[in-house]
Amino acid sequence: MGWTPDEARMFHVSSIANRGSITRHGLDWSRMGAARGIAGSRGPEVAGVFLCTDEFQVDFFLRINNTGGPVDVWSVRFDTPPDLETSPEGFCYLPQRVPPEMLTLPCQAVPPESTYD
């Protein structure tokens, strides 16, 4: 993973319950509601879309999965690196919606971890 001169890839982890909405509408925090957020929230924590910049961050969100079920990992393609903001908790987010044509779904239905050590 990483930046290349002509594209930037980032990732978003979401419950499989959101797959249909994401496929139709893209990533849009105002449509949150089909499932809890990865950290267990029932509503948006910021006015934006949380994005992972590398595999380490994706793995972190997979480990804290509090959705109650499996999750998808969406790949987001940008032509240039986006201007991200940082949440009060220190996570990167994009303060705008991401249209569906910028998304692919490389990893589907990742089961929640059964134990936390």
N, C-alpha and C positions, 0 to 999 in steps of 0.2 A: 504494500500500500504506500501511498505517498503522492506527491504532486509531480505531474509531468508538464511540459511546457504548454500543452493544448487542453488539458483537463485537470479537474480536481475532483477527487472522490471522497465522500464522507459517508457515514452510516447512521441509521436510525433504528432503534430497537423498539418494537411495538407488539402488543398482544395480537394473536391471530384473529381475535374477534374484530379487529380494526381493518383487516385485509381488504374487505370489499369497499369500505369507505375510502381507504388510501388509494386503491386502484382507480376509483372513480374521481376522487377530489384531490388527491395528493396529500401531502402532510399539512394539516390545518388544525392548530390547537383549538380553534373555536368549535370544532366538531367532536372534540373529545367527549366521551360518554359511554361508548359501547363497552369499554373495559377500563379497569384502573390503569393508571400510569405505571411505569416500571418500578417506581419507588413506592407504589401503593396509593398515590393520590387519586381522588375522585374527580378532580378538575385540574385545569391547567395551572402549573406552578409559575409560569412566565408567559408573556405574550410573545410566543415564538416556538420554534421547533428545536428540541435538543438533538444535537448531532455529535457523533463520535468521530474523532480524527484519525484513529488507528485501531489495530486489533486489541491492544491492551484495554482501551476504553470500552470497546464492544464486549470483551470478556467480563469487564467489571459490571456492565449493565445486565449481562446474562446471569451473573452470579446473584445480583440483588433482585432478580425478577420477583415482584410481588403482585403479578397480574392474576394469579390463581390458575395459570395454565401455560401452555406453550406460547412462544413468541417467534416473530419473524424478524430477520435482519434485512433492512432495506438499504440499497446502495443509492446514493444521491450523486449525480454527476453535474458538476459546474464547469462552465467554460474557463472561469478564472476563480482563484480562491475567494470564497465569500467573506464578507465582513461579519464576523461573529461577535457576540456579546458574551459576558460571563454572568451566570446566575449568582445570587448570594451564596449558594453552596459550592461555587467554583466550577460548574459545568458549562460547557460551550452551548450556545443556542443561536439560531438564526431568527432575527425578529421579523420574519416574513413567511408567508406560505410557500410551500414547494409544490409546483404543479406535477401532475402524474407523469408527464412526458420526461421528467428528469429522473425518474425512479426505475430501478429494477429490483427484483427480489431474488438475490442469490442464495439465501439461506432461509428455509421455511420450517415452521413448526418445531423449533428447538425446545425440547422438554425442560421444565424447571428442574433445577438440581434438587435431589431428594434430601440432602443433608448439608448443613453449613458447619464447617470445622474451623 
